[in-house]
Amino acid sequence: MSVAIMRVLRAELGIDLMNARTVLRRVVDGDYSGTLPEMEHLARALRKSGIRAAATRP
C-alpha cells in the first residue's frame, strides 16, 4: 500500500521519490498538514486510488 500512496503523493504534490517517502511517513504518522481544502483534495485523490483517507482538523 505504501507504493500506491507514494504514487498519489508524487502525482498530486509534484515531488520526487525521495520526498514522497518523507511525506509518506508524515502522512501515516498523522503529522502532515495543510489547509482543509488541500488536505481534502489529497484525501480524495487517495480514496480515488482505493486508499482509505480522511481530512481532519487537528
Buried (B, 14 or more C-beta within 10 A) or exposed (E): EEEEBBEBBBEBBEBEEEBBEEBBEEBEEEEBEEEEEEBBBBBEBBEEBEBEBEBEEE
